[in-house]
């Protein structure tokens, strides 16, 4: 089975300082674009699965299990999301992140997407 999601039909969700655009999803995974405003320090999360991130623009600090990974344009990171993790944008401009979550992201499931 193939899943096609057309431009302009993506589900979006905004929280203070960040927006999430779900680009493609099925029960096993989702692909999402995150825009995180400068200076935003996200909340710590912990849930099943793995996450993969690719930084399209800006900077992102990803805090995972006591380690901080400083990422910028073109960098990527994969981590087990069962470990406590948090994102921070230390830069002066928005960060744009392409993410893949397996299984479907905790946020998408919480929102009923």
ZALUMLUM-402174 format. One record per atom (N, C-alpha, C, CB): residue number from 0; residue in three letters; chain; atom name; x, y, z. Coordinates in steps of 0.1 Angstrom, whole numbers. Glycine has a CB too. Layout:
<recs>
<rec NUM, "ALA", "A", "CA", <X, Y, Z>>,
...
</recs>
This chain:
<recs>
<rec 0, "UNK", "A", "N", <8, -12, 0>>,
<rec 0, "UNK", "A", "CA", <0, 0, 0>>,
<rec 0, "UNK", "A", "C", <9, 12, 0>>,
<rec 0, "UNK", "A", "CB", <-10, 0, 12>>,
<rec 1, "UNK", "A", "N", <5, 22, -8>>,
<rec 1, "UNK", "A", "CA", <12, 35, -8>>,
<rec 1, "UNK", "A", "C", <4, 46, -2>>,
<rec 1, "UNK", "A", "CB", <16, 39, -23>>,
<rec 2, "UNK", "A", "N", <11, 55, 5>>,
<rec 2, "UNK", "A", "CA", <4, 66, 11>>,
<rec 2, "UNK", "A", "C", <9, 79, 4>>,
<rec 2, "UNK", "A", "CB", <7, 67, 27>>,
<rec 3, "UNK", "A", "N", <0, 87, -1>>,
<rec 3, "UNK", "A", "CA", <3, 99, -8>>,
<rec 3, "UNK", "A", "C", <-5, 110, -1>>,
<rec 3, "UNK", "A", "CB", <-1, 99, -23>>,
<rec 4, "UNK", "A", "N", <3, 121, 4>>,
<rec 4, "UNK", "A", "CA", <-3, 132, 10>>,
<rec 4, "UNK", "A", "C", <1, 144, 1>>,
<rec 4, "UNK", "A", "CB", <1, 134, 25>>,
<rec 5, "UNK", "A", "N", <-9, 151, -4>>,
<rec 5, "UNK", "A", "CA", <-6, 162, -13>>,
<rec 5, "UNK", "A", "C", <-3, 175, -6>>,
<rec 5, "UNK", "A", "CB", <-18, 165, -22>>,
<rec 6, "UNK", "A", "N", <5, 183, -12>>,
<rec 6, "UNK", "A", "CA", <8, 197, -6>>,
<rec 6, "UNK", "A", "C", <-5, 204, -4>>,
<rec 6, "UNK", "A", "CB", <18, 205, -16>>,
<rec 7, "UNK", "A", "N", <-5, 211, 7>>,
<rec 7, "UNK", "A", "CA", <-17, 219, 10>>,
<rec 7, "UNK", "A", "C", <-28, 211, 18>>,
<rec 7, "UNK", "A", "CB", <-23, 224, -2>>,
<rec 8, "UNK", "A", "N", <-26, 198, 19>>,
<rec 8, "UNK", "A", "CA", <-35, 189, 26>>,
<rec 8, "UNK", "A", "C", <-29, 184, 39>>,
<rec 8, "UNK", "A", "CB", <-40, 178, 18>>,
<rec 9, "UNK", "A", "N", <-17, 188, 43>>,
<rec 9, "UNK", "A", "CA", <-11, 183, 55>>,
<rec 9, "UNK", "A", "C", <-18, 189, 68>>,
<rec 9, "UNK", "A", "CB", <4, 187, 55>>,
<rec 10, "UNK", "A", "N", <-18, 180, 78>>,
<rec 10, "UNK", "A", "CA", <-24, 184, 91>>,
<rec 10, "UNK", "A", "C", <-13, 192, 98>>,
<rec 10, "UNK", "A", "CB", <-28, 172, 99>>,
<rec 11, "UNK", "A", "N", <-17, 203, 104>>,
<rec 11, "UNK", "A", "CA", <-8, 211, 112>>,
<rec 11, "UNK", "A", "C", <-12, 213, 126>>,
<rec 11, "UNK", "A", "CB", <-6, 225, 105>>,
<rec 12, "UNK", "A", "N", <-2, 215, 135>>,
<rec 12, "UNK", "A", "CA", <-5, 218, 149>>,
<rec 12, "UNK", "A", "C", <5, 228, 154>>,
<rec 12, "UNK", "A", "CB", <-5, 205, 157>>,
<rec 13, "UNK", "A", "N", <0, 238, 161>>,
<rec 13, "UNK", "A", "CA", <9, 248, 167>>,
<rec 13, "UNK", "A", "C", <8, 248, 182>>,
<rec 13, "UNK", "A", "CB", <5, 262, 162>>,
<rec 14, "UNK", "A", "N", <20, 249, 188>>,
<rec 14, "UNK", "A", "CA", <21, 251, 202>>,
<rec 14, "UNK", "A", "C", <30, 264, 204>>,
<rec 14, "UNK", "A", "CB", <28, 239, 209>>,
<rec 15, "UNK", "A", "N", <30, 270, 216>>,
<rec 15, "UNK", "A", "CA", <38, 282, 217>>,
<rec 15, "UNK", "A", "C", <52, 280, 213>>,
<rec 15, "UNK", "A", "CB", <37, 287, 232>>,
<rec 16, "UNK", "A", "N", <57, 287, 203>>,
<rec 16, "UNK", "A", "CA", <71, 287, 199>>,
<rec 16, "UNK", "A", "C", <74, 277, 188>>,
<rec 16, "UNK", "A", "CB", <79, 284, 210>>,
<rec 17, "UNK", "A", "N", <64, 268, 184>>,
<rec 17, "UNK", "A", "CA", <67, 258, 174>>,
<rec 17, "UNK", "A", "C", <55, 254, 167>>,
<rec 17, "UNK", "A", "CB", <74, 246, 181>>,
<rec 18, "UNK", "A", "N", <57, 250, 154>>,
<rec 18, "UNK", "A", "CA", <46, 244, 146>>,
<rec 18, "UNK", "A", "C", <51, 231, 140>>,
<rec 18, "UNK", "A", "CB", <42, 254, 135>>,
<rec 19, "UNK", "A", "N", <41, 222, 139>>,
<rec 19, "UNK", "A", "CA", <43, 209, 134>>,
<rec 19, "UNK", "A", "C", <34, 207, 122>>,
<rec 19, "UNK", "A", "CB", <40, 198, 144>>,
<rec 20, "UNK", "A", "N", <40, 203, 111>>,
<rec 20, "UNK", "A", "CA", <33, 199, 98>>,
<rec 20, "UNK", "A", "C", <35, 185, 96>>,
<rec 20, "UNK", "A", "CB", <37, 208, 86>>,
<rec 21, "UNK", "A", "N", <24, 177, 96>>,
<rec 21, "UNK", "A", "CA", <26, 162, 94>>,
<rec 21, "UNK", "A", "C", <25, 160, 79>>,
<rec 21, "UNK", "A", "CB", <15, 154, 101>>,
<rec 22, "UNK", "A", "N", <36, 156, 73>>,
<rec 22, "UNK", "A", "CA", <38, 155, 58>>,
<rec 22, "UNK", "A", "C", <32, 142, 53>>,
<rec 22, "UNK", "A", "CB", <52, 156, 54>>,
<rec 23, "UNK", "A", "N", <34, 131, 60>>,
<rec 23, "UNK", "A", "CA", <29, 118, 56>>,
<rec 23, "UNK", "A", "C", <29, 109, 68>>,
<rec 23, "UNK", "A", "CB", <38, 111, 45>>,
<rec 24, "UNK", "A", "N", <18, 101, 69>>,
<rec 24, "UNK", "A", "CA", <17, 93, 81>>,
<rec 24, "UNK", "A", "C", <9, 80, 78>>,
<rec 24, "UNK", "A", "CB", <11, 101, 93>>,
<rec 25, "UNK", "A", "N", <12, 70, 86>>,
<rec 25, "UNK", "A", "CA", <4, 58, 87>>,
<rec 25, "UNK", "A", "C", <6, 53, 101>>,
<rec 25, "UNK", "A", "CB", <8, 47, 76>>,
<rec 26, "UNK", "A", "N", <0, 42, 105>>,
<rec 26, "UNK", "A", "CA", <1, 37, 118>>,
<rec 26, "UNK", "A", "C", <16, 34, 123>>,
<rec 26, "UNK", "A", "CB", <-7, 25, 120>>,
<rec 27, "UNK", "A", "N", <24, 31, 113>>,
<rec 27, "UNK", "A", "CA", <38, 26, 117>>,
<rec 27, "UNK", "A", "C", <48, 38, 118>>,
<rec 27, "UNK", "A", "CB", <43, 17, 106>>,
<rec 28, "UNK", "A", "N", <45, 49, 112>>,
<rec 28, "UNK", "A", "CA", <55, 60, 112>>,
<rec 28, "UNK", "A", "C", <48, 73, 107>>,
<rec 28, "UNK", "A", "CB", <67, 57, 104>>,
<rec 29, "UNK", "A", "N", <55, 84, 110>>,
<rec 29, "UNK", "A", "CA", <51, 97, 104>>,
<rec 29, "UNK", "A", "C", <63, 105, 100>>,
<rec 29, "UNK", "A", "CB", <42, 105, 113>>,
<rec 30, "UNK", "A", "N", <62, 113, 90>>,
<rec 30, "UNK", "A", "CA", <72, 123, 86>>,
<rec 30, "UNK", "A", "C", <66, 136, 89>>,
<rec 30, "UNK", "A", "CB", <76, 121, 71>>,
<rec 31, "UNK", "A", "N", <74, 145, 96>>,
<rec 31, "UNK", "A", "CA", <69, 158, 99>>,
<rec 31, "UNK", "A", "C", <79, 169, 98>>,
<rec 31, "UNK", "A", "CB", <63, 157, 114>>,
<rec 32, "UNK", "A", "N", <75, 181, 96>>,
<rec 32, "UNK", "A", "CA", <83, 193, 95>>,
<rec 32, "UNK", "A", "C", <80, 201, 107>>,
<rec 32, "UNK", "A", "CB", <81, 201, 82>>,
<rec 33, "UNK", "A", "N", <90, 205, 115>>,
<rec 33, "UNK", "A", "CA", <89, 213, 127>>,
<rec 33, "UNK", "A", "C", <96, 226, 124>>,
<rec 33, "UNK", "A", "CB", <95, 205, 139>>,
<rec 34, "UNK", "A", "N", <89, 237, 128>>,
<rec 34, "UNK", "A", "CA", <96, 250, 128>>,
<rec 34, "UNK", "A", "C", <96, 254, 142>>,
<rec 34, "UNK", "A", "CB", <88, 260, 119>>,
<rec 35, "UNK", "A", "N", <108, 257, 148>>,
<rec 35, "UNK", "A", "CA", <109, 261, 162>>,
<rec 35, "UNK", "A", "C", <115, 274, 162>>,
<rec 35, "UNK", "A", "CB", <118, 250, 169>>,
<rec 36, "UNK", "A", "N", <109, 283, 169>>,
<rec 36, "UNK", "A", "CA", <113, 297, 170>>,
<rec 36, "UNK", "A", "C", <126, 299, 179>>,
<rec 36, "UNK", "A", "CB", <102, 306, 176>>,
<rec 37, "UNK", "A", "N", <133, 309, 176>>,
<rec 37, "UNK", "A", "CA", <146, 311, 184>>,
<rec 37, "UNK", "A", "C", <143, 312, 199>>,
<rec 37, "UNK", "A", "CB", <153, 324, 179>>,
<rec 38, "UNK", "A", "N", <152, 306, 207>>,
<rec 38, "UNK", "A", "CA", <151, 307, 221>>,
<rec 38, "UNK", "A", "C", <142, 298, 228>>,
<rec 38, "UNK", "A", "CB", <148, 321, 225>>,
<rec 39, "UNK", "A", "N", <134, 290, 220>>,
<rec 39, "UNK", "A", "CA", <124, 281, 226>>,
<rec 39, "UNK", "A", "C", <131, 269, 232>>,
<rec 39, "UNK", "A", "CB", <114, 276, 215>>,
<rec 40, "UNK", "A", "N", <127, 266, 244>>,
<rec 40, "UNK", "A", "CA", <132, 254, 251>>,
<rec 40, "UNK", "A", "C", <120, 245, 254>>,
<rec 40, "UNK", "A", "CB", <139, 258, 265>>,
<rec 41, "UNK", "A", "N", <120, 234, 246>>,
<rec 41, "UNK", "A", "CA", <109, 225, 247>>,
<rec 41, "UNK", "A", "C", <108, 217, 260>>,
<rec 41, "UNK", "A", "CB", <109, 215, 236>>,
<rec 42, "UNK", "A", "N", <97, 210, 262>>,
<rec 42, "UNK", "A", "CA", <95, 202, 274>>,
<rec 42, "UNK", "A", "C", <101, 188, 272>>,
<rec 42, "UNK", "A", "CB", <80, 201, 277>>,
<rec 43, "UNK", "A", "N", <105, 182, 283>>,
<rec 43, "UNK", "A", "CA", <111, 169, 282>>,
<rec 43, "UNK", "A", "C", <100, 159, 279>>,
<rec 43, "UNK", "A", "CB", <118, 165, 295>>,
<rec 44, "UNK", "A", "N", <103, 150, 269>>,
<rec 44, "UNK", "A", "CA", <93, 139, 265>>,
<rec 44, "UNK", "A", "C", <100, 126, 267>>,
<rec 44, "UNK", "A", "CB", <88, 141, 251>>,
<rec 45, "UNK", "A", "N", <92, 115, 268>>,
<rec 45, "UNK", "A", "CA", <97, 102, 269>>,
<rec 45, "UNK", "A", "C", <86, 93, 264>>,
<rec 45, "UNK", "A", "CB", <102, 98, 283>>,
<rec 46, "UNK", "A", "N", <88, 85, 254>>,
<rec 46, "UNK", "A", "CA", <77, 77, 248>>,
<rec 46, "UNK", "A", "C", <84, 66, 240>>,
<rec 46, "UNK", "A", "CB", <67, 85, 239>>,
<rec 47, "UNK", "A", "N", <76, 56, 236>>,
<rec 47, "UNK", "A", "CA", <81, 45, 228>>,
<rec 47, "UNK", "A", "C", <87, 49, 214>>,
<rec 47, "UNK", "A", "CB", <70, 34, 226>>,
<rec 48, "UNK", "A", "N", <96, 41, 209>>,
<rec 48, "UNK", "A", "CA", <100, 43, 195>>,
<rec 48, "UNK", "A", "C", <113, 49, 193>>,
<rec 48, "UNK", "A", "CB", <90, 51, 188>>,
<rec 49, "UNK", "A", "N", <116, 54, 181>>,
<rec 49, "UNK", "A", "CA", <128, 61, 177>>,
<rec 49, "UNK", "A", "C", <124, 73, 169>>,
<rec 49, "UNK", "A", "CB", <137, 51, 168>>,
<rec 50, "UNK", "A", "N", <133, 83, 169>>,
<rec 50, "UNK", "A", "CA", <131, 95, 162>>,
<rec 50, "UNK", "A", "C", <143, 98, 154>>,
<rec 50, "UNK", "A", "CB", <127, 108, 171>>,
<rec 51, "UNK", "A", "N", <142, 102, 141>>,
<rec 51, "UNK", "A", "CA", <153, 107, 133>>,
<rec 51, "UNK", "A", "C", <150, 121, 129>>,
<rec 51, "UNK", "A", "CB", <154, 97, 120>>,
<rec 52, "UNK", "A", "N", <161, 129, 130>>,
<rec 52, "UNK", "A", "CA", <159, 144, 127>>,
<rec 52, "UNK", "A", "C", <170, 148, 117>>,
<rec 52, "UNK", "A", "CB", <161, 152, 140>>,
<rec 53, "UNK", "A", "N", <166, 157, 108>>,
<rec 53, "UNK", "A", "CA", <175, 163, 98>>,
<rec 53, "UNK", "A", "C", <173, 178, 99>>,
<rec 53, "UNK", "A", "CB", <172, 157, 84>>,
<rec 54, "UNK", "A", "N", <183, 185, 101>>,
<rec 54, "UNK", "A", "CA", <182, 200, 103>>,
<rec 54, "UNK", "A", "C", <183, 206, 89>>,
<rec 54, "UNK", "A", "CB", <193, 205, 112>>,
<rec 55, "UNK", "A", "N", <172, 212, 85>>,
<rec 55, "UNK", "A", "CA", <171, 219, 72>>,
<rec 55, "UNK", "A", "C", <177, 234, 73>>,
<rec 55, "UNK", "A", "CB", <157, 220, 66>>,
<rec 56, "UNK", "A", "N", <174, 240, 84>>,
<rec 56, "UNK", "A", "CA", <178, 254, 86>>,
<rec 56, "UNK", "A", "C", <179, 257, 101>>,
<rec 56, "UNK", "A", "CB", <168, 264, 80>>,
<rec 57, "UNK", "A", "N", <189, 265, 104>>,
<rec 57, "UNK", "A", "CA", <190, 270, 118>>,
<rec 57, "UNK", "A", "C", <198, 260, 127>>,
<rec 57, "UNK", "A", "CB", <177, 271, 124>>,
<rec 58, "UNK", "A", "N", <196, 261, 140>>,
<rec 58, "UNK", "A", "CA", <203, 253, 149>>,
<rec 58, "UNK", "A", "C", <193, 246, 159>>,
<rec 58, "UNK", "A", "CB", <213, 262, 157>>,
<rec 59, "UNK", "A", "N", <197, 235, 164>>,
<rec 59, "UNK", "A", "CA", <189, 228, 173>>,
<rec 59, "UNK", "A", "C", <198, 220, 183>>,
<rec 59, "UNK", "A", "CB", <180, 218, 166>>,
<rec 60, "UNK", "A", "N", <196, 222, 196>>,
<rec 60, "UNK", "A", "CA", <202, 214, 206>>,
<rec 60, "UNK", "A", "C", <192, 203, 210>>,
<rec 60, "UNK", "A", "CB", <207, 222, 218>>,
<rec 61, "UNK", "A", "N", <197, 191, 209>>,
<rec 61, "UNK", "A", "CA", <188, 179, 213>>,
<rec 61, "UNK", "A", "C", <194, 173, 226>>,
<rec 61, "UNK", "A", "CB", <186, 169, 202>>,
<rec 62, "UNK", "A", "N", <187, 173, 237>>,
<rec 62, "UNK", "A", "CA", <191, 168, 249>>,
<rec 62, "UNK", "A", "C", <185, 154, 251>>,
<rec 62, "UNK", "A", "CB", <187, 177, 261>>,
<rec 63, "UNK", "A", "N", <194, 144, 251>>,
<rec 63, "UNK", "A", "CA", <190, 130, 252>>,
<rec 63, "UNK", "A", "C", <198, 123, 263>>,
<rec 63, "UNK", "A", "CB", <191, 122, 239>>,
<rec 64, "UNK", "A", "N", <191, 119, 274>>,
<rec 64, "UNK", "A", "CA", <196, 111, 284>>,
<rec 64, "UNK", "A", "C", <209, 117, 290>>,
<rec 64, "UNK", "A", "CB", <199, 97, 279>>,
<rec 65, "UNK", "A", "N", <209, 130, 293>>,
<rec 65, "UNK", "A", "CA", <220, 137, 299>>,
<rec 65, "UNK", "A", "C", <231, 142, 289>>,
<rec 65, "UNK", "A", "CB", <227, 128, 308>>,
<rec 66, "UNK", "A", "N", <229, 139, 276>>,
<rec 66, "UNK", "A", "CA", <239, 144, 266>>,
<rec 66, "UNK", "A", "C", <232, 155, 258>>,
<rec 66, "UNK", "A", "CB", <244, 132, 257>>,
<rec 67, "UNK", "A", "N", <240, 164, 253>>,
<rec 67, "UNK", "A", "CA", <235, 175, 244>>,
<rec 67, "UNK", "A", "C", <242, 174, 231>>,
<rec 67, "UNK", "A", "CB", <237, 189, 251>>,
<rec 68, "UNK", "A", "N", <233, 173, 220>>,
<rec 68, "UNK", "A", "CA", <239, 172, 207>>,
<rec 68, "UNK", "A", "C", <235, 185, 200>>,
<rec 68, "UNK", "A", "CB", <232, 160, 199>>,
<rec 69, "UNK", "A", "N", <246, 193, 196>>,
<rec 69, "UNK", "A", "CA", <244, 206, 189>>,
<rec 69, "UNK", "A", "C", <244, 203, 174>>,
<rec 69, "UNK", "A", "CB", <256, 216, 193>>,
<rec 70, "UNK", "A", "N", <232, 206, 168>>,
<rec 70, "UNK", "A", "CA", <230, 203, 154>>,
<rec 70, "UNK", "A", "C", <228, 216, 146>>,
<rec 70, "UNK", "A", "CB", <218, 194, 152>>,
<rec 71, "UNK", "A", "N", <232, 216, 134>>,
<rec 71, "UNK", "A", "CA", <229, 228, 125>>,
<rec 71, "UNK", "A", "C", <227, 223, 111>>,
<rec 71, "UNK", "A", "CB", <241, 238, 125>>,
<rec 72, "UNK", "A", "N", <225, 232, 101>>,
<rec 72, "UNK", "A", "CA", <222, 228, 87>>,
<rec 72, "UNK", "A", "C", <229, 215, 82>>,
<rec 72, "UNK", "A", "CB", <225, 240, 78>>,
<rec 73, "UNK", "A", "N", <221, 206, 78>>,
<rec 73, "UNK", "A", "CA", <227, 194, 72>>,
<rec 73, "UNK", "A", "C", <230, 183, 82>>,
<rec 73, "UNK", "A", "CB", <239, 197, 65>>,
<rec 74, "UNK", "A", "N", <229, 185, 95>>,
<rec 74, "UNK", "A", "CA", <232, 175, 105>>,
<rec 74, "UNK", "A", "C", <220, 166, 107>>,
<rec 74, "UNK", "A", "CB", <236, 182, 118>>,
<rec 75, "UNK", "A", "N", <222, 154, 112>>,
<rec 75, "UNK", "A", "CA", <211, 145, 115>>,
<rec 75, "UNK", "A", "C", <214, 138, 128>>,
<rec 75, "UNK", "A", "CB", <209, 135, 103>>,
<rec 76, "UNK", "A", "N", <204, 132, 134>>,
<rec 76, "UNK", "A", "CA", <205, 125, 146>>,
<rec 76, "UNK", "A", "C", <193, 115, 147>>,
<rec 76, "UNK", "A", "CB", <204, 135, 159>>,
<rec 77, "UNK", "A", "N", <197, 103, 152>>,
<rec 77, "UNK", "A", "CA", <187, 93, 155>>,
<rec 77, "UNK", "A", "C", <188, 89, 170>>,
<rec 77, "UNK", "A", "CB", <189, 80, 145>>,
<rec 78, "UNK", "A", "N", <177, 88, 177>>,
<rec 78, "UNK", "A", "CA", <177, 84, 191>>,
<rec 78, "UNK", "A", "C", <165, 76, 195>>,
<rec 78, "UNK", "A", "CB", <179, 96, 200>>,
<rec 79, "UNK", "A", "N", <167, 68, 205>>,
<rec 79, "UNK", "A", "CA", <155, 61, 211>>,
<rec 79, "UNK", "A", "C", <147, 71, 219>>,
<rec 79, "UNK", "A", "CB", <160, 48, 220>>,
<rec 80, "UNK", "A", "N", <134, 72, 216>>,
<rec 80, "UNK", "A", "CA", <126, 82, 223>>,
<rec 80, "UNK", "A", "C", <121, 77, 236>>,
<rec 80, "UNK", "A", "CB", <114, 86, 214>>,
<rec 81, "UNK", "A", "N", <124, 65, 240>>,
<rec 81, "UNK", "A", "CA", <122, 60, 254>>,
<rec 81, "UNK", "A", "C", <131, 67, 264>>,
<rec 81, "UNK", "A", "CB", <124, 44, 255>>,
<rec 82, "UNK", "A", "N", <142, 72, 259>>,
<rec 82, "UNK", "A", "CA", <151, 80, 267>>,
<rec 82, "UNK", "A", "C", <145, 94, 268>>,
<rec 82, "UNK", "A", "CB", <165, 80, 261>>,
<rec 83, "UNK", "A", "N", <146, 100, 280>>,
<rec 83, "UNK", "A", "CA", <141, 114, 281>>,
<rec 83, "UNK", "A", "C", <148, 123, 271>>,
<rec 83, "UNK", "A", "CB", <143, 119, 296>>,
<rec 84, "UNK", "A", "N", <141, 131, 264>>,
<rec 84, "UNK", "A", "CA", <147, 140, 254>>,
<rec 84, "UNK", "A", "C", <139, 153, 253>>,
<rec 84, "UNK", "A", "CB", <146, 133, 240>>,
<rec 85, "UNK", "A", "N", <147, 163, 249>>,
<rec 85, "UNK", "A", "CA", <141, 177, 248>>,
<rec 85, "UNK", "A", "C", <149, 185, 237>>,
<rec 85, "UNK", "A", "CB", <143, 185, 262>>,
<rec 86, "UNK", "A", "N", <142, 193, 230>>,
<rec 86, "UNK", "A", "CA", <148, 201, 219>>,
<rec 86, "UNK", "A", "C", <148, 216, 224>>,
<rec 86, "UNK", "A", "CB", <139, 200, 206>>,
<rec 87, "UNK", "A", "N", <159, 223, 220>>,
<rec 87, "UNK", "A", "CA", <161, 237, 223>>,
<rec 87, "UNK", "A", "C", <166, 244, 210>>,
<rec 87, "UNK", "A", "CB", <170, 239, 235>>,
<rec 88, "UNK", "A", "N", <161, 256, 207>>,
<rec 88, "UNK", "A", "CA", <167, 263, 196>>,
<rec 88, "UNK", "A", "C", <175, 274, 202>>,
<rec 88, "UNK", "A", "CB", <155, 269, 187>>,
<rec 89, "UNK", "A", "N", <189, 273, 202>>,
<rec 89, "UNK", "A", "CA", <198, 283, 207>>,
<rec 89, "UNK", "A", "C", <201, 294, 198>>,
<rec 89, "UNK", "A", "CB", <210, 276, 212>>,
<rec 90, "UNK", "A", "N", <196, 293, 186>>,
<rec 90, "UNK", "A", "CA", <200, 303, 175>>,
<rec 90, "UNK", "A", "C", <191, 315, 175>>,
<rec 90, "UNK", "A", "CB", <199, 296, 162>>,
<rec 91, "UNK", "A", "N", <195, 325, 166>>,
<rec 91, "UNK", "A", "CA", <188, 337, 165>>,
<rec 91, "UNK", "A", "C", <177, 337, 154>>,
<rec 91, "UNK", "A", "CB", <198, 348, 162>>,
<rec 92, "UNK", "A", "N", <176, 326, 147>>,
<rec 92, "UNK", "A", "CA", <166, 324, 137>>,
<rec 92, "UNK", "A", "C", <158, 311, 139>>,
<rec 92, "UNK", "A", "CB", <173, 325, 123>>,
<rec 93, "UNK", "A", "N", <147, 310, 133>>,
<rec 93, "UNK", "A", "CA", <139, 297, 134>>,
<rec 93, "UNK", "A", "C", <147, 285, 129>>,
<rec 93, "UNK", "A", "CB", <126, 298, 126>>,
<rec 94, "UNK", "A", "N", <145, 274, 135>>,
<rec 94, "UNK", "A", "CA", <151, 261, 131>>,
<rec 94, "UNK", "A", "C", <140, 254, 124>>,
<rec 94, "UNK", "A", "CB", <156, 253, 143>>,
<rec 95, "UNK", "A", "N", <143, 248, 112>>,
<rec 95, "UNK", "A", "CA", <134, 239, 105>>,
<rec 95, "UNK", "A", "C", <140, 225, 105>>,
<rec 95, "UNK", "A", "CB", <132, 244, 90>>,
<rec 96, "UNK", "A", "N", <132, 216, 110>>,
<rec 96, "UNK", "A", "CA", <136, 202, 112>>,
<rec 96, "UNK", "A", "C", <127, 193, 105>>,
<rec 96, "UNK", "A", "CB", <137, 199, 127>>,
<rec 97, "UNK", "A", "N", <133, 183, 97>>,
<rec 97, "UNK", "A", "CA", <125, 172, 91>>,
<rec 97, "UNK", "A", "C", <127, 161, 100>>,
<rec 97, "UNK", "A", "CB", <130, 169, 77>>,
<rec 98, "UNK", "A", "N", <116, 155, 105>>,
<rec 98, "UNK", "A", "CA", <116, 144, 115>>,
<rec 98, "UNK", "A", "C", <108, 132, 110>>,
<rec 98, "UNK", "A", "CB", <111, 149, 128>>,
<rec 99, "UNK", "A", "N", <113, 120, 114>>,
<rec 99, "UNK", "A", "CA", <106, 108, 112>>,
<rec 99, "UNK", "A", "C", <105, 101, 125>>,
<rec 99, "UNK", "A", "CB", <114, 99, 101>>,
<rec 100, "UNK", "A", "N", <93, 96, 128>>,
<rec 100, "UNK", "A", "CA", <90, 90, 141>>,
<rec 100, "UNK", "A", "C", <85, 76, 138>>,
<rec 100, "UNK", "A", "CB", <80, 98, 150>>,
<rec 101, "UNK", "A", "N", <91, 66, 145>>,
<rec 101, "UNK", "A", "CA", <86, 52, 144>>,
<rec 101, "UNK", "A", "C", <84, 47, 158>>,
<rec 101, "UNK", "A", "CB", <97, 43, 136>>,
<rec 102, "UNK", "A", "N", <72, 42, 162>>,
<rec 102, "UNK", "A", "CA", <60, 43, 154>>,
<rec 102, "UNK", "A", "C", <55, 57, 153>>,
<rec 102, "UNK", "A", "CB", <49, 34, 160>>,
<rec 103, "UNK", "A", "N", <44, 59, 148>>,
<rec 103, "UNK", "A", "CA", <38, 72, 146>>,
<rec 103, "UNK", "A", "C", <40, 80, 159>>,
<rec 103, "UNK", "A", "CB", <22, 71, 144>>,
<rec 104, "UNK", "A", "N", <44, 93, 157>>,
<rec 104, "UNK", "A", "CA", <49, 101, 168>>,
<rec 104, "UNK", "A", "C", <38, 103, 179>>,
<rec 104, "UNK", "A", "CB", <52, 115, 163>>,
<rec 105, "UNK", "A", "N", <44, 104, 191>>,
<rec 105, "UNK", "A", "CA", <36, 106, 203>>,
<rec 105, "UNK", "A", "C", <26, 118, 201>>,
<rec 105, "UNK", "A", "CB", <45, 108, 215>>,
<rec 106, "UNK", "A", "N", <31, 129, 195>>,
<rec 106, "UNK", "A", "CA", <23, 141, 193>>,
<rec 106, "UNK", "A", "C", <11, 138, 184>>,
<rec 106, "UNK", "A", "CB", <31, 153, 188>>,
<rec 107, "UNK", "A", "N", <14, 131, 173>>,
<rec 107, "UNK", "A", "CA", <4, 128, 163>>,
<rec 107, "UNK", "A", "C", <-7, 119, 169>>,
<rec 107, "UNK", "A", "CB", <10, 121, 151>>,
<rec 108, "UNK", "A", "N", <-3, 109, 177>>,
<rec 108, "UNK", "A", "CA", <-12, 100, 184>>,
<rec 108, "UNK", "A", "C", <-20, 108, 194>>,
<rec 108, "UNK", "A", "CB", <-5, 88, 190>>,
<rec 109, "UNK", "A", "N", <-14, 117, 202>>,
<rec 109, "UNK", "A", "CA", <-21, 125, 212>>,
<rec 109, "UNK", "A", "C", <-31, 134, 206>>,
<rec 109, "UNK", "A", "CB", <-11, 133, 220>>,
<rec 110, "UNK", "A", "N", <-28, 139, 194>>,
<rec 110, "UNK", "A", "CA", <-37, 148, 187>>,
<rec 110, "UNK", "A", "C", <-48, 140, 179>>,
<rec 110, "UNK", "A", "CB", <-30, 157, 177>>,
<rec 111, "UNK", "A", "N", <-47, 127, 179>>,
<rec 111, "UNK", "A", "CA", <-56, 119, 171>>,
<rec 111, "UNK", "A", "C", <-55, 120, 156>>,
<rec 111, "UNK", "A", "CB", <-70, 123, 175>>,
<rec 112, "UNK", "A", "N", <-42, 123, 152>>,
<rec 112, "UNK", "A", "CA", <-40, 124, 137>>,
<rec 112, "UNK", "A", "C", <-36, 111, 131>>,
<rec 112, "UNK", "A", "CB", <-29, 134, 135>>,
</recs>
